[in-house]
Amino acid sequence: MAMFAKKENWEQKVASEVGGPVPPPPVKTASPKYGIAETIQLMRSLPADQNSELVVRVVRATLGSLDVKLPEIIEDATRKQKAVRERIADFHAKNAELEKQLEAHRKEIGTLEADLKETTEVKDRLMAAEASSVVSLPSALPGGANKVPMTTLIGTSAPHDEPTLIPKA
């Protein structure tokens, strides 16, 4: 009779007769969960554009043969929809914040460009004034290039000799 015993009992009986440890009973693993992702994969593989009612019946029969319950898949689909909607809303919020930052950066760029333009215009005017005073100054003086007019609080006096620097030996 022991010959027709269940496998688990047979292993326990052999182990006890030999004096070895009794192996634990095998753990039954749950069948892999079948959710909306797997159903989507299945639907993609079927020709849905021809007869959608027939496709739904085939899917329902296939899932039924796997002992998959449609309400569980529908519940999984509802959870997935909620999660996807939350992610979409999160990205919309992030985009709105980035758009505010972009607008602030555009305003700052506009302010900086206006400042650069004004600085460039003033610099160009100063450079033009400097260039015209250096060019016209020596030719305007009757005594030569060594004469520089001296300006006082009263006005411009006669040109004076420009001091020269003599290097020391």
C-alpha positions as CSV (number, residue, x, y, z in Angstrom):
1,M,0.0,0.0,0.0
2,A,2.8,2.3,0.7
3,M,3.7,2.0,-2.9
4,F,0.7,4.1,-3.9
5,A,1.1,6.8,-1.3
6,K,1.3,10.4,-2.3
7,K,4.7,11.8,-3.2
8,E,5.0,14.0,-0.1
9,N,4.1,11.1,2.2
10,W,6.4,8.7,0.3
11,E,9.4,11.1,0.8
12,Q,8.6,11.5,4.5
13,K,8.3,7.7,4.9
14,V,11.7,7.1,3.1
15,A,13.4,9.8,5.1
16,S,12.1,8.5,8.4
17,E,13.2,4.9,7.5
18,V,16.7,6.1,6.5
19,G,16.9,8.3,9.5
20,G,17.5,11.5,7.6
21,P,15.7,14.8,8.0
22,V,12.2,15.1,6.7
23,P,12.1,17.5,3.8
24,P,9.5,20.3,4.1
25,P,6.4,19.9,2.0
26,P,6.7,21.6,-1.4
27,V,5.5,25.2,-1.4
28,K,2.8,25.9,-4.0
29,T,3.5,29.0,-5.9
30,A,0.7,31.2,-6.9
31,S,0.1,31.3,-10.6
32,P,1.4,34.5,-12.2
33,K,-1.0,37.3,-11.8
34,Y,-2.8,38.2,-15.0
35,G,-3.6,41.9,-15.1
36,I,-4.3,44.7,-17.6
37,A,-0.8,44.7,-19.0
38,E,-1.0,41.1,-20.0
39,T,-4.5,41.6,-21.4
40,I,-3.3,44.6,-23.5
41,Q,-0.5,42.4,-24.9
42,L,-3.0,39.7,-25.7
43,M,-5.4,42.2,-27.4
44,R,-2.5,43.7,-29.4
45,S,-1.8,40.2,-30.9
46,L,-5.4,39.8,-32.1
47,P,-6.9,41.4,-35.2
48,A,-9.2,43.9,-33.5
49,D,-10.1,45.8,-36.6
50,Q,-12.1,43.0,-38.1
51,N,-14.7,41.9,-35.7
52,S,-14.3,43.4,-32.2
53,E,-17.1,41.4,-30.7
54,L,-15.5,38.1,-31.7
55,V,-12.1,39.3,-30.4
56,V,-13.7,40.1,-27.0
57,R,-15.3,36.7,-26.9
58,V,-12.0,35.0,-27.7
59,V,-10.2,37.0,-25.1
60,R,-12.9,36.2,-22.5
61,A,-12.7,32.5,-23.3
62,T,-8.9,32.5,-23.2
63,L,-8.8,34.3,-19.9
64,G,-11.6,32.0,-18.5
65,S,-9.5,28.9,-19.4
66,L,-6.6,30.4,-17.4
67,D,-9.0,30.9,-14.4
68,V,-8.6,34.6,-14.7
69,K,-11.6,36.6,-13.6
70,L,-12.5,39.6,-15.7
71,P,-13.5,41.8,-12.7
72,E,-9.9,41.5,-11.4
73,I,-8.6,42.7,-14.7
74,I,-11.1,45.5,-14.8
75,E,-10.0,46.5,-11.2
76,D,-6.4,46.4,-12.3
77,A,-7.2,48.6,-15.3
78,T,-9.0,51.1,-13.0
79,R,-5.9,51.2,-10.8
80,K,-3.7,51.7,-13.8
81,Q,-5.9,54.5,-15.2
82,K,-5.7,56.3,-11.8
83,A,-1.9,56.0,-11.7
84,V,-1.5,57.2,-15.3
85,R,-3.9,60.2,-14.7
86,E,-1.9,61.1,-11.6
87,R,1.4,61.0,-13.5
88,I,-0.1,63.1,-16.3
89,A,-1.3,65.7,-13.8
90,D,2.1,65.7,-12.2
91,F,3.8,66.3,-15.5
92,H,1.3,69.1,-16.3
93,A,2.2,70.8,-12.9
94,K,5.9,70.4,-13.6
95,N,5.5,71.9,-17.1
96,A,3.5,74.9,-15.7
97,E,6.3,75.5,-13.2
98,L,8.9,75.3,-15.9
99,E,6.9,77.7,-18.1
100,K,6.9,80.2,-15.2
101,Q,10.7,79.8,-14.9
102,L,11.1,80.3,-18.6
103,E,9.0,83.5,-18.5
104,A,11.1,84.8,-15.6
105,H,14.3,84.0,-17.5
106,R,13.0,85.7,-20.7
107,K,12.3,88.9,-18.7
108,E,15.8,88.7,-17.1
109,I,17.3,88.2,-20.6
110,G,15.4,91.2,-21.9
111,T,16.6,93.4,-19.0
112,L,20.2,92.2,-19.5
113,E,20.0,92.9,-23.2
114,A,18.7,96.4,-22.6
115,D,21.5,97.0,-20.1
116,L,24.1,95.6,-22.6
117,K,22.8,97.9,-25.4
118,E,22.9,101.0,-23.2
119,T,26.4,100.1,-21.9
120,T,27.6,99.5,-25.5
121,E,26.2,102.8,-26.7
122,V,27.8,104.8,-23.9
123,K,31.1,103.0,-24.4
124,D,31.0,103.7,-28.1
125,R,30.3,107.4,-27.4
126,L,33.2,107.6,-24.9
127,M,35.5,105.9,-27.3
128,A,34.5,108.3,-30.1
129,A,35.0,111.3,-27.8
130,E,38.4,109.9,-26.7
131,A,39.5,109.3,-30.3
132,S,38.4,112.8,-31.5
133,S,40.2,114.6,-28.6
134,V,43.5,112.7,-29.2
135,V,43.4,113.3,-33.0
136,S,42.5,117.0,-32.9
137,L,44.5,118.1,-29.9
138,P,48.1,118.1,-31.4
139,S,47.0,119.7,-34.7
140,A,45.0,122.4,-33.0
141,L,48.0,123.6,-31.0
142,P,50.2,126.1,-32.8
143,G,53.4,125.2,-30.8
144,G,53.6,121.5,-31.7
145,A,52.8,118.2,-30.2
146,N,54.6,118.9,-26.9
147,K,52.2,121.7,-25.9
148,V,49.1,120.8,-23.9
149,P,46.5,123.3,-22.9
150,M,46.0,123.8,-19.2
151,T,42.5,124.0,-17.9
152,T,41.8,126.0,-14.8
153,L,38.6,127.0,-13.0
154,I,38.6,130.2,-15.0
155,G,39.0,128.6,-18.3
156,T,41.7,127.4,-20.7
157,S,45.1,129.1,-20.4
158,A,47.9,129.2,-22.9
159,P,49.6,125.9,-23.7
160,H,52.4,124.8,-21.5
161,D,55.2,122.5,-22.2
162,E,54.4,118.9,-21.3
163,P,56.6,117.5,-18.6
164,T,59.0,114.9,-19.9
165,L,60.3,112.0,-18.0
166,I,64.0,111.5,-18.1
167,P,65.1,108.0,-17.3
168,K,67.7,107.8,-14.4
169,A,70.9,106.0,-15.2
